Amino acid sequence: MAFMLLSRRLACTFQHNYSLLVPSSRHISQAAAKVDIEFDYDGPLMKTEVPGPRSRELMKQLSIIQNAEAVHFFCNYEESRGNYLVDVDGNRMLDLYSQISSVPIGYSHPALLKLIQQPQNASMFINRPALGILPPENFVEKLRESLLSVAPKGMSQLITMSCGSCSNENAFKTIFMWYRNKERGQMGFSKEELETCMINQAPGCPEYSILSFMGAFHGRTMGCLATTHSKAIHKIDIPSFDWPIAPFPRLKYPLEEFVKENQQEEARCLEEVEDLIVKYRKKKKTVAGIIVEPIQSEGGDNHASDDFFRKLRDISRKHGCAFLVDEVQTGGGCTGKFWAHEHWGLADPADVMTFSKKMMTGGFFHKEEFRPNAPYRIFNTWLGDPSKNLLLAEVINIIKREDLLNNAAHAGKALLTGLLDLQPAVNTENSHCGISYPSLRLGNPARTLHGQHGSTGTCHISGHAWLPRGTAQLCYHHMSLSCGAPCPTPSLHPTRDLPRRGRLAGEYPAGRGWRSADPPS
């Protein structure tokens, strides 16, 4: 009941701000979107409970082959369009989940459909080359049109991968090789190193480590899992490494009422980072690199100030550690900038940055000095997929052509105003947002209520948090639907955008959520 009342209040406030900021039912503002989302539906349409009978039958069939307990429902992707996901029972739902935050501009975008139908692109989708040894003629050209066109500051080098985990895993390897080269100098590999590495012993396999943060999620492969600390089910029964784990700030909200307390909390965490670096150096498990997410998403929508990240960068430089930013979930424009860490204003850019999800392919950018000094050191069969680079180039063109990053600011202003009228504990950063409930007793019914009203949005309930993850096509219309408001005519496509309290969207990365109460300690 409390959630339903809150939804009604949010709907009323949201509608008021929507009418103030939107000059017509089809346009956000004079400076906002330029093209209608003609491929989007007008709204949700629920025909059965979810999962429906057809989904349940398919779940039974899949369960014979594998553990299918994680499956929510089966989907009809032929009928899914724009921001709406249609299941096999004909239920049409506003998708705030976006395939675990991996859909950049909605389902079945006409520009992408046109692209794959062009005859000259057919071979790209049919033939998947081993890019490390036999790349296609246009490989460099497509990299320049796609990933290199949005390369983060200070990083000219690029390696593509297939997913977020393998991106982070190979970024770790790159950091370890860089660190060992610093120690080795101009000398080549010694005979002892070449022999001991084959039996997993030092000095060939040095005892380096990567420092990560409690609540982090960086993947499920062996190295990544050692830096993942969000849920026990990910890690239980799996051997791991003795690598340092620092506390991530747990800020109090509203931020302006806890300025001193939050500064002290961030200082405490930074002090612990330095202590751990020194401790592990004494243990002969030198910290070669620090990995951090701009927003801890899987770990419960946890945030820190820009100043925290700037000081963390300073610590990494002071101790000679590589600074690795994991943009797998926050990259791709959902924050008002293409990369969330751009909001930090780093004087010295990060050393390595990983990406995947909305970028349609995995990989990482890095500085020149991190370039492998021999072939096959960072390698696998495919090293990504050139067809994804082709699609990504068009996605980036759409984002630029339709000014979707700027639209993020317009949507964010309206939503922030509505949220502030309801709840002082707003910690939103664009559309990468979350709601924390004081207990799972309140959180689970809220998730169910959204599902009944045609909205999918529980990226994860972690720490009692509901974390919607929409696409770049989400606009005021879709936001009002997710809150239970009456639905105006669909507008054009601004990015999904919820700004952090006290600043406009576009000044901050995505991820801030509004909280009904801080999670219990």
QUIBELTA-V448048 format. One record per residue. RES is the residue in three letters. PSI is psi in degrees with one decimal (* if undefined). OMEGA is omega as a letter, one per 40 degrees, with the letter a starting at -180 (none if undefined). NEAR is the number of other ideal C-beta (glycine too) atoms within 12 Angstrom. Layout:
{{RES	PSI	OMEGA	NEAR} {RES	PSI	OMEGA	NEAR}}
This chain:
{{MET	-42.5	i	11} {ALA	-40.7	a	19} {PHE	-39.0	a	28} {MET	-41.7	i	20} {LEU	-41.3	i	16} {LEU	-39.8	i	30} {SER	-41.2	a	31} {ARG	-42.4	i	20} {ARG	-43.6	i	22} {LEU	-40.2	a	35} {ALA	-46.3	a	28} {CYS	-47.5	a	22} {THR	-42.0	a	28} {PHE	-44.7	a	40} {GLN	-37.2	i	30} {HIS	-48.5	a	22} {ASN	-33.9	i	30} {TYR	-46.0	a	38} {SER	-29.2	i	20} {LEU	-36.0	a	17} {LEU	-17.9	a	33} {VAL	109.5	a	34} {PRO	-19.0	i	18} {SER	169.3	a	20} {SER	-11.3	a	19} {ARG	0.4	a	24} {HIS	137.9	i	28} {ILE	-52.4	i	43} {SER	174.7	a	27} {GLN	-26.7	a	16} {ALA	5.5	a	21} {ALA	-139.6	a	35} {ALA	149.8	a	39} {LYS	-14.5	a	23} {VAL	134.1	i	26} {ASP	150.5	i	24} {ILE	76.7	a	40} {GLU	-19.6	a	19} {PHE	2.6	a	26} {ASP	152.6	i	38} {TYR	166.4	i	32} {ASP	-23.1	a	24} {GLY	178.3	i	26} {PRO	159.4	i	34} {LEU	109.7	a	22} {MET	123.7	a	24} {LYS	-28.1	a	19} {THR	174.8	i	22} {GLU	165.1	a	18} {VAL	123.8	e	34} {PRO	145.9	i	26} {GLY	-179.5	a	26} {PRO	-40.5	i	20} {ARG	-42.4	i	24} {SER	-42.4	a	28} {ARG	-37.3	i	23} {GLU	-42.6	i	18} {LEU	-33.8	i	24} {MET	-41.0	i	25} {LYS	-42.9	a	16} {GLN	-42.8	a	16} {LEU	-34.1	a	19} {SER	-22.7	i	15} {ILE	-29.7	a	11} {ILE	-35.9	a	11} {GLN	169.2	i	11} {ASN	114.2	a	10} {ALA	22.3	a	20} {GLU	-21.4	i	10} {ALA	-13.8	a	13} {VAL	127.1	i	22} {HIS	-49.8	i	29} {PHE	165.7	i	32} {PHE	149.6	a	28} {CYS	152.7	i	31} {ASN	92.5	a	24} {TYR	-18.9	i	18} {GLU	-33.2	a	12} {GLU	-11.0	a	22} {SER	133.7	a	32} {ARG	144.5	i	31} {GLY	-125.2	a	39} {ASN	7.7	a	51} {TYR	128.2	i	43} {LEU	128.1	a	42} {VAL	131.0	i	35} {ASP	177.1	a	37} {VAL	-9.0	i	30} {ASP	6.7	i	26} {GLY	7.7	i	25} {ASN	128.3	i	37} {ARG	118.3	a	34} {MET	139.6	i	43} {LEU	120.4	a	48} {ASP	100.5	i	47} {LEU	6.8	a	43} {TYR	-36.3	i	34} {SER	52.2	i	40} {GLN	53.8	a	26} {ILE	49.5	i	28} {SER	39.0	a	43} {SER	0.4	i	32} {VAL	115.3	a	39} {PRO	-43.1	a	45} {ILE	32.3	i	46} {GLY	173.1	a	41} {TYR	142.0	i	34} {SER	47.8	i	29} {HIS	130.3	a	34} {PRO	-37.3	a	23} {ALA	-35.7	i	29} {LEU	-37.2	i	31} {LEU	-41.0	i	19} {LYS	-39.2	a	15} {LEU	-45.6	a	27} {ILE	-15.5	i	23} {GLN	-8.1	a	13} {GLN	126.8	a	16} {PRO	-35.8	a	11} {GLN	-13.4	i	12} {ASN	-5.1	a	25} {ALA	-44.4	a	14} {SER	-26.9	i	18} {MET	-34.6	a	27} {PHE	-24.9	a	23} {ILE	-40.7	a	13} {ASN	116.6	i	17} {ARG	106.9	a	20} {PRO	159.4	i	25} {ALA	93.9	a	19} {LEU	-26.1	a	31} {GLY	-20.5	a	22} {ILE	-26.3	a	14} {LEU	61.5	a	15} {PRO	155.6	i	24} {PRO	164.4	a	24} {GLU	-38.5	a	12} {ASN	15.4	a	21} {PHE	-49.4	a	29} {VAL	-41.9	i	18} {GLU	-44.1	a	18} {LYS	-32.7	i	33} {LEU	-40.0	i	33} {ARG	-37.8	a	19} {GLU	-24.4	a	23} {SER	-92.3	a	37} {LEU	-44.9	a	44} {LEU	-20.7	i	24} {SER	-15.4	i	23} {VAL	25.5	a	34} {ALA	135.6	i	28} {PRO	157.8	a	35} {LYS	132.7	i	23} {GLY	-0.5	a	26} {MET	108.2	a	37} {SER	-12.0	a	19} {GLN	145.0	a	28} {LEU	134.4	i	41} {ILE	128.0	i	36} {THR	149.3	i	42} {MET	-170.0	a	39} {SER	-24.0	a	28} {CYS	175.9	a	33} {GLY	-41.2	a	39} {SER	-47.9	a	30} {CYS	-24.2	i	36} {SER	-49.1	i	46} {ASN	-41.1	a	46} {GLU	-45.5	a	39} {ASN	-26.0	i	39} {ALA	-40.1	i	52} {PHE	-47.1	a	43} {LYS	-41.6	i	37} {THR	-42.6	i	42} {ILE	-44.2	i	44} {PHE	-42.5	i	37} {MET	-41.0	i	32} {TRP	-44.9	a	34} {TYR	-41.9	i	30} {ARG	-35.5	i	31} {ASN	-35.5	i	25} {LYS	-43.9	a	22} {GLU	-37.3	a	18} {ARG	-29.9	a	18} {GLY	-141.0	a	8} {GLN	-5.2	a	8} {MET	148.4	i	13} {GLY	-174.1	i	13} {PHE	136.2	i	20} {SER	162.5	i	15} {LYS	-39.5	a	13} {GLU	-40.8	i	15} {GLU	-44.1	a	21} {LEU	-33.8	a	15} {GLU	-44.3	a	16} {THR	-27.9	i	18} {CYS	-26.0	a	20} {MET	-15.3	i	13} {ILE	23.0	i	13} {ASN	36.4	a	12} {GLN	156.0	i	15} {ALA	153.4	e	19} {PRO	-8.1	a	22} {GLY	-36.1	i	21} {CYS	86.6	a	21} {PRO	154.9	a	25} {GLU	64.0	i	24} {TYR	167.3	i	36} {SER	163.2	i	36} {ILE	127.4	i	48} {LEU	131.0	i	49} {SER	-177.3	a	40} {PHE	144.7	i	40} {MET	135.3	a	28} {GLY	-5.6	a	35} {ALA	155.2	i	42} {PHE	117.9	a	42} {HIS	4.0	i	49} {GLY	179.3	a	38} {ARG	0.4	i	25} {THR	172.0	a	28} {MET	-51.5	i	22} {GLY	-44.5	i	35} {CYS	-38.8	a	40} {LEU	-28.9	i	32} {ALA	-19.3	i	32} {THR	5.6	i	45} {THR	127.7	a	41} {HIS	46.9	a	33} {SER	-42.1	a	37} {LYS	139.3	a	21} {ALA	-32.3	a	12} {ILE	-24.1	i	16} {HIS	-28.7	a	26} {LYS	-20.0	a	24} {ILE	136.6	i	11} {ASP	-1.8	a	9} {ILE	121.8	i	17} {PRO	148.6	a	11} {SER	-177.3	a	23} {PHE	154.7	i	26} {ASP	83.0	i	19} {TRP	150.0	a	37} {PRO	143.8	i	37} {ILE	114.9	a	32} {ALA	154.2	i	38} {PRO	140.2	i	29} {PHE	141.6	a	38} {PRO	138.6	i	37} {ARG	92.2	a	33} {LEU	153.9	i	38} {LYS	146.8	a	26} {TYR	150.5	e	36} {PRO	142.7	a	24} {LEU	-39.4	a	33} {GLU	-15.8	i	20} {GLU	-8.8	a	17} {PHE	40.0	a	23} {VAL	-50.8	a	18} {LYS	-45.2	a	13} {GLU	-41.0	a	20} {ASN	-35.5	i	27} {GLN	-41.2	i	21} {GLN	-38.7	i	18} {GLU	-43.7	i	26} {GLU	-38.1	i	33} {ALA	-39.1	i	23} {ARG	-45.0	a	22} {CYS	-40.7	i	34} {LEU	-38.2	i	35} {GLU	-39.3	i	21} {GLU	-35.7	i	25} {VAL	-49.4	a	41} {GLU	-42.0	i	27} {ASP	-41.1	a	21} {LEU	-38.7	i	33} {ILE	-44.6	i	33} {VAL	-44.0	a	21} {LYS	-44.8	a	23} {TYR	-24.4	i	30} {ARG	-40.2	i	22} {LYS	-30.0	i	13} {LYS	2.6	a	17} {LYS	31.0	i	15} {LYS	63.3	a	24} {THR	135.4	i	32} {VAL	107.5	i	42} {ALA	-25.7	a	41} {GLY	159.3	i	44} {ILE	130.1	i	47} {ILE	136.8	a	51} {VAL	145.8	i	51} {GLU	141.0	i	46} {PRO	-34.9	i	49} {ILE	126.1	i	54} {GLN	107.7	a	43} {SER	-64.1	i	46} {GLU	-33.1	a	39} {GLY	1.4	i	37} {GLY	22.1	i	39} {ASP	59.5	a	50} {ASN	139.3	a	43} {HIS	159.8	i	49} {ALA	165.0	a	44} {SER	162.8	i	33} {ASP	-36.9	a	25} {ASP	-36.2	i	21} {PHE	-46.0	a	34} {PHE	-35.1	i	38} {ARG	-42.6	i	26} {LYS	-34.0	i	29} {LEU	-39.3	i	43} {ARG	-40.7	i	32} {ASP	-40.1	i	22} {ILE	-42.9	a	31} {SER	-40.5	i	37} {ARG	-42.7	a	22} {LYS	-39.4	a	19} {HIS	5.9	i	28} {GLY	25.4	i	22} {CYS	144.4	i	39} {ALA	147.4	i	42} {PHE	109.8	a	43} {LEU	122.4	i	52} {VAL	123.2	i	46} {ASP	102.3	a	48} {GLU	24.3	a	51} {VAL	-43.3	a	45} {GLN	-25.8	a	46} {THR	-12.8	a	49} {GLY	164.1	i	49} {GLY	6.8	i	47} {GLY	-4.7	a	47} {CYS	-3.3	a	56} {THR	1.6	a	49} {GLY	-18.3	i	46} {LYS	161.3	a	36} {PHE	-36.6	i	38} {TRP	131.9	a	39} {ALA	-35.5	a	45} {HIS	-10.3	i	43} {GLU	-23.1	i	34} {HIS	-18.1	a	39} {TRP	-25.8	a	36} {GLY	47.4	a	19} {LEU	129.6	i	29} {ALA	-37.7	i	14} {ASP	114.1	a	21} {PRO	159.7	i	29} {ALA	157.9	a	42} {ASP	-38.9	a	39} {VAL	143.7	i	49} {MET	124.2	i	47} {THR	155.7	a	51} {PHE	164.2	i	50} {SER	-143.8	i	43} {LYS	-108.2	a	39} {LYS	-15.0	i	47} {MET	-3.9	i	48} {MET	-10.8	i	35} {THR	161.1	i	42} {GLY	176.0	i	42} {GLY	-172.8	i	47} {PHE	144.7	i	49} {PHE	152.6	i	41} {HIS	164.6	i	39} {LYS	162.2	a	27} {GLU	-38.9	a	17} {GLU	-10.1	i	21} {PHE	5.5	a	38} {ARG	129.7	i	24} {PRO	142.7	a	25} {ASN	7.3	i	21} {ALA	153.4	i	12} {PRO	158.6	i	11} {TYR	3.2	i	14} {ARG	-37.4	i	21} {ILE	106.4	a	33} {PHE	150.3	i	22} {ASN	-177.1	a	26} {THR	-51.4	a	17} {TRP	-33.5	a	26} {LEU	48.9	a	34} {GLY	-158.8	a	40} {ASP	114.2	a	34} {PRO	-25.7	i	38} {SER	-31.0	i	32} {LYS	-34.2	i	39} {ASN	-37.4	i	40} {LEU	-47.3	i	35} {LEU	-41.7	a	34} {LEU	-37.8	i	41} {ALA	-40.2	i	33} {GLU	-38.2	i	31} {VAL	-45.3	i	39} {ILE	-38.8	i	37} {ASN	-41.8	i	24} {ILE	-44.4	i	34} {ILE	-42.0	a	38} {LYS	-46.1	a	22} {ARG	-39.9	a	19} {GLU	9.1	i	32} {ASP	46.1	a	29} {LEU	-29.0	i	47} {LEU	-39.6	i	38} {ASN	-36.8	i	31} {ASN	-25.3	i	47} {ALA	-39.6	a	50} {ALA	-39.2	a	34} {HIS	-46.7	i	43} {ALA	-38.4	a	52} {GLY	-38.7	a	50} {LYS	-45.5	a	36} {ALA	-45.4	a	42} {LEU	-40.4	i	51} {LEU	-43.4	i	41} {THR	-44.5	i	29} {GLY	-41.5	a	37} {LEU	-38.7	a	37} {LEU	-31.1	i	29} {ASP	-23.5	a	22} {LEU	-40.6	a	28} {GLN	121.0	a	26} {PRO	-16.3	a	22} {ALA	53.2	i	31} {VAL	127.9	i	37} {ASN	42.4	a	48} {THR	147.9	i	49} {GLU	94.3	i	48} {ASN	-149.3	a	54} {SER	-4.0	i	57} {HIS	77.4	a	55} {CYS	172.8	i	51} {GLY	160.5	i	47} {ILE	125.0	i	46} {SER	131.5	i	37} {TYR	150.7	a	35} {PRO	-17.8	i	22} {SER	161.1	i	20} {LEU	-22.4	i	19} {ARG	-34.8	i	15} {LEU	-32.8	a	28} {GLY	-42.8	a	32} {ASN	-44.5	i	18} {PRO	-33.8	i	21} {ALA	-40.8	i	38} {ARG	-43.0	i	32} {THR	-41.3	a	21} {LEU	-42.7	i	27} {HIS	-40.1	i	35} {GLY	-39.2	a	33} {GLN	-26.5	a	22} {HIS	19.0	i	32} {GLY	35.2	i	35} {SER	127.1	i	40} {THR	128.6	a	44} {GLY	8.0	a	44} {THR	86.7	i	33} {CYS	-45.7	i	39} {HIS	142.5	i	32} {ILE	102.6	a	32} {SER	127.9	a	32} {GLY	32.7	i	35} {HIS	30.5	a	30} {ALA	139.0	i	44} {TRP	121.5	a	42} {LEU	93.0	i	48} {PRO	144.7	i	47} {ARG	91.0	a	44} {GLY	-174.4	i	50} {THR	177.0	i	49} {ALA	-8.8	a	48} {GLN	-8.6	a	52} {LEU	137.9	a	55} {CYS	-173.2	a	50} {TYR	-42.6	a	50} {HIS	-47.7	a	44} {HIS	-37.0	i	50} {MET	-39.9	i	50} {SER	-36.3	i	38} {LEU	-42.1	a	43} {SER	-21.6	i	44} {CYS	-1.7	i	43} {GLY	15.9	a	29} {ALA	159.0	i	32} {PRO	150.9	a	18} {CYS	113.5	i	30} {PRO	174.5	i	27} {THR	139.8	a	22} {PRO	137.4	i	37} {SER	-174.8	i	40} {LEU	178.7	a	37} {HIS	94.9	i	46} {PRO	161.9	i	53} {THR	159.6	i	51} {ARG	126.9	a	54} {ASP	114.7	i	51} {LEU	111.5	a	56} {PRO	157.9	i	44} {ARG	149.7	a	46} {ARG	132.0	i	35} {GLY	-6.4	i	23} {ARG	157.5	i	28} {LEU	153.3	i	27} {ALA	148.3	a	43} {GLY	-18.1	i	36} {GLU	-8.8	a	30} {TYR	156.6	i	44} {PRO	166.2	i	49} {ALA	163.4	i	56} {GLY	-16.8	a	48} {ARG	137.0	i	53} {GLY	169.3	i	47} {TRP	142.0	a	41} {ARG	133.2	i	40} {SER	-23.4	i	32} {ALA	149.9	i	24} {ASP	143.1	i	33} {PRO	143.6	i	31} {PRO	147.3	a	14} {SER	*	none	8}}
